[in-house]
């Protein structure tokens, strides 16, 4: 017990050092997180700090906080747009926190905050130069810290306590730190017999707690498992009531129940205490009202409890004796390797796969598929490129962007490709408006070299043809659907249905109920029997004759052998670019399907539409009628300002 006892005896020094440093910078960061969702990430002792941070935010009314381990965060597949990521790590030097930081940096979170006690850890160094990251380094009296990172954890807790205090209407200031120091010393010196005096070696400990003091319960669970002092499980009072009590019925002689209550939840614990068998030995720790100060005191007191329990079973929590395999497990970098493979494109694809839950199985990880797909893109030689228009050449949002001119950068790149002999085509759900906009943006000399597939490929002409004077024949099946929609009552009052000879387009904004329209349209006779196809984009429904496909433009350009690159933005299962993008070399600039062989993006959701297209075309090297994509120039995981 000498190592752990020594660690606890110097905690007051760490508390004093953090008090001298102050927490003004941490306070500003916490205040900036008010009103945002936040993810707090930590393992082991740092998980306690993450749980305490979540409690601080709750007591300040700052909004919800998700507490996660690094692996939970890495595999979440979320983009985390608009949220903050807070990392808690004593040394900021293990592969798991590095993996979490990497995923945070490549997500769309607005800020990354790292709370640590080491400025020289690999993740601290990386965060210090990252444009969206801040590093808060707290001093400790014992840099070696010990097996349970005791001083690091307490330093982070004290800093969070002080930072939170400065954000209330009437801060306690120095009085709070003095009170905490005195009560922490008392908690370490108090007799623990009334709390855990009934514990015996071989007991299973069940920590039954008020959720308001979960940080202390997390400390107990983490520390006892890490040191091998006792098997332990934690549950809040009512979760324990829903089945967790079966262990108590079967093993009452070898169970110790430790209740962590607040003044509010004592009344919830009392009937449980009265009902469980008398043979079950138990103890109780009461933590006032479960506020920031009482949680912080509870954490220190729980450290004393861990020391007491270790003494009972003859294990020093500061040096419990690790197995010979411990280093191999702790130092393994497989999570960091996984994070490296989870590029923005892979995470985007994984999220779509989870959403659509396809029945087919790739038989290999998406990381490998994404790597291979990018490699194959770089190895391919293309004779042509076919592009969607809305959401690809012009932005979909805001709505007026669709009516504006296409990106001059994109147009210049396309002219360059045409001049190098690369065949260029467009496959769009639009009619003549797309041709008109392109003729205004491109030099006349290239009109005859560009193929246009209007109405999702139902009417194909070169760009020099004005289709207002060259209309396709009327398709009676499409006309019947237009009539059905006009009678359906699903259009907003005053909306004029956009019905052309070979396509009916219904904008989402023209509908009273978009999901309801999709469901009702499935009952239209021509849709039911398959005479027409219903395609979706981000802004509209297109109803076209059966057999209509954007792949017509690909075939016209001679791309039956995969030598034509398809680029669009609606790669979801019902998206109007799905077929165009589902080949081996299709690139989506926005939505994708769940199939591993379907549409993929290059940049995830961080770079979309014309911005992503500009990056893609800028990486295209063309000569003598062939185009190569220089993948190294794409820089798909470039950290982007969000």
N, C-alpha and C positions, 0 to 999 in steps of 0.2 A: 504493500500500500504506500510505500514511501514516495514513489514517483508521482502518483496522482495527488497525494497529500501535499507534496511540495508545490505542485501546480496550483492547487486551490489556495494555498497560503499566500501566494503572490498576486491573486486576482485584484486586490485593492490597488496594486501598482499599475496594472493595465487600465483600470477604471480611471485612475488619476491622470494617466498619460492621455487618454482619449478626452478627458475633460479639459486638459491644457490645450490640446489640438483644436478643440471646438468642432462644430458640425454645421457651420453656416453654409458651406458649399453643398453639403448633402441635403440640408434643409431646402435650399433653392431648387435642387433637382426634384425633391419629393413634392414641393409645391407645384412645380411645373407639370407633374403627373396628375394633378387633380382633375377629375372628370374623365380621365382616360382609363381604358382597360389596361392592366399591366400583367405581365408574366414574370413571376419570381422563380428563379432556378437555383437549386442547390442540392448537394449530396452530403450525406453524413452530418457532421456538425453544422455545415453550411445550410442544410435543409432546415435546421432549427432557426437560423437567422432569416431564411426566406419566409418561414411561417410567421415569425415575429413581425417581419416587415409587412406581411399581409394584414396582420392584426392592427398595426399602426395605421395603415391606410383606411381600414374599416372605421377605427375610432375617430379618424379625422374627417370621415365622410367623403373620401376621395374616389370611391368607386370600387368595382370588383377587381380582385387580384387572383390569378390562377397560379397556384404553387405547383411546380413541376420538377422532376429530376431532369438532368441533361438529356437522357435517352428519350424520355417522354416528349421533350421539346423537339429533339432532332427528328423524331418519327411522327410528329404531329401533322406534317405536310401542309400546315397553315402558312399563309402569306403574312399574317399578323399586321395587315395594313392599319395604320393609325394607332397602334398600341406601342407601349414601351416594354423593353426587355431588361429586367434587372438580374444580374448574375452575382451570386455570392460564393466566394471561394477563398479559403485561407491563403493558399500559396499562389493561386491563379496559374498553376504550372502543370496541371494534370491534363491528360488527353481528353477527358470527358468535358471539362469546362471549355477547352479549346474547340471541341466539336459544337457545343452549344453556341459559342461566340461566332463560329463560322456560319452556322445556320441563321443566327440573328442578323449577321452582317449581310447575308444574301437575301434576307426577307425584306418586306416592305414596312418594317417597324420604323417608328419615327425617331427612336432613341434607344441606345444601349448604355446601361449603367453598370459598372463593375465595382463591387464593394469587396475589398481585400485587405490584407495586412502586408503584402509584398508588392513592391513596385517593379521588381525584377523578374516576376513570373512571365512566362511566354505570352499568356493571354493578356496580362496587364500591359506588356510592351506593345502588343498588337492593338489593343484598345486605345492606348495613349495617342496613336497616330491616326485612328479611324475618325472620319468626319462626323459620324453620328454617335460617337461613344464618349463617355466620361469615366474616369477612374478615380475612386475615392480610397485612399490608403490610410488605414488606421494603425496607430502605434500599439505595440504590445510589449509587456515587460519581459516576456520569455519567448524569444524568437523561435526556439526549438519546438515549443508548444505542446508536444506530447501526442500520444496516439489519438486522443479524442479532440485535438485542436481546441483545447479548452479556452485558452487566452484569445485566440482568433475569434471564436464564437462570441465570447463575452464582449470583446472590443466592438464587434459589429452591432451587437444588441444595444450597448451603451450609446454608440453613435446614433443609432436609429431613435432611441429614446430621447436624446438631446435634440435631434433634428426635428422630431415631431413636436416636442414641447415648444419650440420657437414658433410653431405655426398656429398655436391656439391664441385666443383673444388676449389672455393675460398669462404670459409664460411664467413658469416658476423659476427658470434660470438656475442660478447656483444652488438654490434651496433644493431643487429636484436632485441634482447630482449628489449633494451632501446626504439627502435622505436615502437615495439608492445605495450609496456607499455604506452607510450605517446599517441599513436593513439587510444588505447583502452579507456583511460581516456577521450579523446576527443569524442569518439563515445558514451560514457555514458552521457556526458554532453551536447552534441549537441541538439538543438531543433529538434524535430521529426515532426513538423507540415508539413514540405514539403514532408515527406514520408508517414505518416499515419494520417495527420490532418483531412482528409475527412472521416475517419471511424466513424460510428454511431452505437450505441447499436442496436442489432438485425441484423446487417449486416452478410452476408456470405462472408468470405474472400477467394479469389482465388489467391494463390501465383503462379504467372507465372514466370518461372525462366530459366536462362541459366543453363544447366546441370553442368557446371563447378563450380557453386556455390550452388550445391544441399545441402551441409551441412547446410547452413544458412536456406534454405527452409525447410529442415527436422526439424530444431529447431523450426521454426514458427509453422509448422503443429503439431508437437508433443506437444509443450507447450500450444497452444491454446485449443487443445482437452483435454489435461490433466487438465487444469485449468477451463474449461468450459467458457472461455471468448468469443469464437465465433466458429461457424462451419467453417471449413477450408478445402480446397483441394489444392493440388499443382500439377502442370503439367509444363513441359517445353513448350516453346513458340509454337513449331509446334505440340506437342501433344494436346495443348489447341485448336489449329486450327482444329484438327480432331474430332470435336464433343463436346469437353468440353465447347464450347461457347454457347450451347443451354440454359444453365442456365442464361447467360447474356441476351439472347433474351427474356426470360420469366420473369425474376426478376431483371430488371436493377435498380430499385429503392432501392433494398435491397442488392446490391452486391458491394463489395469493391475489386478492383483489385490491387494487389501489385506486381510490376514487379521487379525482381532481375536481373540486366543486368551486362555484362562486356563490355569493349570497343569494343570487337569483335561482340557481339550479340545485341548491340543497334540498328543496322540496321534491325535485325529480329523483334524486338519489335516495332519499329516505325510504320510500316504499320498496325500492330494489334491495336496499340494505336489509330491510326487514324480511324480504321474501327468500333470499338465497340461503342455502343450507348453513347451519351454524358451524359446521366443520370447516367452512371456508374462512381462512384467516384473512383479515382485511385491515386496511389503513385508509386514512383520508388526509388530503392536503387541501386546505381552503385558501383560495386566492382572491379574496375580496370581491370586487365587481368585474374582474377579468379585463381591466384596462391595461394601458401600456406599462405602467409602473408595476402593477401586480404580476403581469406576465413576465417582466424582466426579473423580478424577485423570484418568481416561480422557477425560472430557468436556472438561476444560481442555486436555489434550494434543491432542485432536481439533480444538479451536479453533486451536491452533498449526499443525496439519496443513492446515487450511483456508486459513490465511494463507500457508503455504508454497506450496500448489497455486495459489492466486491469484497469487502472485508469478511463478510459472512461466509462466502464461498472460497475465500483464499485467492482471489484474482485481483491484481493491481490494475485498475482501469487505465492507468498511464502507461503500462507495459504488460499487456495481457498475454503476450506470447502468441505470435502469429504462426500459421502453418507454413511449411516450406514452399507452398504454391502461392502464397499471398502476393509476392512481388509480381509474379507473372500475371495474376488477375488484375491487380491495381494498375500496373503500368501498361497493360494491353491497350493498343491504340486503334482497335477495330471500330469503335464508335466514331473516332475522328476520320478513319478511312471511309466509313459509311457517309459521314457528312460531306466529305470531298466528292463522293459519287452522286450525292443528292444535289445536282445542279438545279438552277431555277427551272429548266425545262423538265427535268425528271420529277421535281416536286409538283409542278403544274400537271404533269401527266398522272402522277400518283393520286392527286386530289380528284381528277376526273375519273380515274379507275375506281376509287372508293365511292364516288357519287353514283356512277352508273352500274357498278358492281357486275361486270360482265361475267358470263358463265365460262368463257374460254380462259385458259390459263397459259401464260407465256412459257412457263416451265423454267424461267430464269428471272433474276431480279431486274427491275426497271433501270437500276443504275447501269447494269451491263448493256441492256438494250439501248439506253440513251447514249452511252459511249459509242456503241457500235454504229448507231444511226448517224451520229455526228461524223464518225470516221468515214462511213460510206458516202456521206454528202461531200466530204472533202476529196474522196477518190473519184467521184463521178465526173463525167464530161457531158455537158448539156448542149443540145443544138437549139433549144428554145426555152422560153419561159412564158407561162400563162398566169395572169393575175386577176383576182377579183378586183372590184372597184371600191364600193362602199366599205369602210372599215379597213381597207388595205391601202388604197391610193389616197383616199381622203378619210378623215376621222369620222366616226359615227356620232360622237358626242363632242360638243353640244349639237343639237339637231341642225342648226344652221351651217355647221361645218360641212355637212354633206352637200350643201348647195354651193360651197365655195370652190375655188380653183384647186386642182391637185398640187401637191408639193413640187416646187420648182427643182428641188434637189433630186427627187425621184424621177421627174421628167428628163432632167439632164443625164441621169444614169441610163435611162432607157434609150435615149438617143445614142449614147455611147455604144450600147449593146447592138442596136440596129446597124450603126456604122461599122461595127466589127463583124457583121454578117449573122448575128444571133437573131433567130426569129422570135418575135414578141406578139403575144396575144392577150386579149382581155375576155374574161367570162363573167358577165355581170347580170344581176337580176334586173338591172335598169333597161330601159328602152333607149330611144334616141338621145336622151339628155347626157348619157355617158359619152357617146361619140362627140356630141357638141362640145362638152367640156374638154375632152382630149384634143380636139382639133384647135381649140383656142390656146392650149398649153404647149402643143408640139409644133415643130416646123412642118410646113406642107410637104416637104420632100420625103418625109418618112410615112405619110398617110398610107400609101399603097403597100407598105411593108408590114403594117400592123393589122392583125386579124381581130375582129370584134365578134364575140358571141353574146348577142343581146338576149334578154328574157331567159337567162340561165342556159344559154346555148341553143334555144329554139330557133333563132334567126341569126345566121352567120354571114357577115360581110366584111370587107376590108374597111379601114377607117375612112378612106376617101369617099365612101358611099354614105350619103345622108339618107337614113332609113325613113325619114318623114316622107320621102318620095319613092320608097321601095319597101312597101309593107308586106308582111307575110300573110298567107291566106288565113281566113278565120277558122278556128278549131271549134266545132260545135260542142264538144265536151266541156271545153273551158267556158264557153258562153253559157252553158247550162248551169255550171257552178256559180258563175257571176249572178245569174238570175236567182239562184237559191240563196246566196248571201244577201242580196238586196231585200229578199222577203223575210229573212231570218229575225230581224229586229235586234241584231247584235251590234249594228253600227250606231255610232253616236248621231244624234239629230243633226241634220244638215250636211252630213258627210257624203261626198260624191264618190262612188266606187271607182277605183282605177282599174278598168277592165280593158285589156288590149286583145288583139286577135289570138295570141297564143299564151297569154298570161293574165291572171288576175292578181293584183297586188293589194294587200290590206295592211296598212300601217298599224302598228300597235296603238298609236295615239288616236286612231279612228274607232277604236273598239271600246265598248262599255266594260268588257271583262275579257282580258286576254286569255287566261286559262280556260274560261268558259267557252270562248270562241273555238279554241283548239279542240275541246271535247265535242262541241256541237258539230263542227265541220266533219268529224269522223263519221257522222250519220248521214252526210250528204250522199245520195246514191252514186254519183260518179266517183266519189272518194272511196266509198265502200267496196265497189267492184274493181277498183284499181284502174279506171280509165284515165285518171289524172294523178299527179303527184303533188303532195304538199311539202314545200320547203320552207325553212325558217332562217331568217337572219336575225341580227341583234335588234332590228327595228321593224321588221315586217314579216308577213306570211306571203309566199308566192305559190300560186296554184298553176301548174303547167301540165301539158299533155304527157301521158305515159311515154317513157323513152327519152324525154328531154333530159339532157345532162350537160354539165360544163365540160365533161370529157370530150365532147364533140370538138371543141377548140383544140384540145390536146392532140386528138387524132388528125385534125386538119393540118397541124404543124408537124406531123410525122413523128409524134411522140409515143407510138405504140410500144416501143422497146424501153420505155422509162427514160428516154433522153431529154424529156421536157420537164422542167421544174415547175411545180404548181405552188402558188402562193395565194393564200386567202385568210379570212379571219373567222369564218363560221365552220369550225371543224367538228362541232358537237354532233351526236348521232342523227339529228334531224336538220342539221345546218345545211344551208345551200352550197357550202364549199366542201362538204364531207367527202364526196367522191373525188373531187379534185385533189384533196389533200391526203387521201388515204393510201396513195401509192408509196413506193419506197423512198421517194424524194419529195414528198409534199411538205410544206412548211406553213404552219398556222401562225398568224400574228395575234391571235386571241384565244378563242375557245377550242378545246380538243375533245375527242371522244374517249371512252374508257378502254377501248381495245388497244393492245400493245402494238398492233400492226396498223392502227389508224393514224389520225393526225397527231403531230407533235409540234410544239413550239421550239424556238431556239432560245428565247429569253424569258420564258415563264410569263408571268403577268406584269413584270416590271417595265417592259418595253413593248409597246403595242402599235398596231396600225402603221401609218406612214413613217413613224420614227423607227420602228423595227425594220420596216422595208428599206429605209435609207441605209441602215447598218448592213443589211443583207446585200443590197446591190453594191454598196461601197466595197464589199469583200469579193465581188465578182471580177475575175480576170478574164478578158475576152480577146479572141483573135481568130481569124480565119473561120468564122462561123461556129466556133465552139466557146463554151463558157465554163470556167472552173470557179468553185467557191473556195477561197482561201480561208479555211476554218480558223486559222490562228488570228486572222484579222477581225473575226466576229467578236471575240472577247465576250462570250455569252454570260459570264459571271462577273462582269465589271460591276463594281459597287455603284449603284445609281442613287442620286439624290431623290428622295421620295417626298 
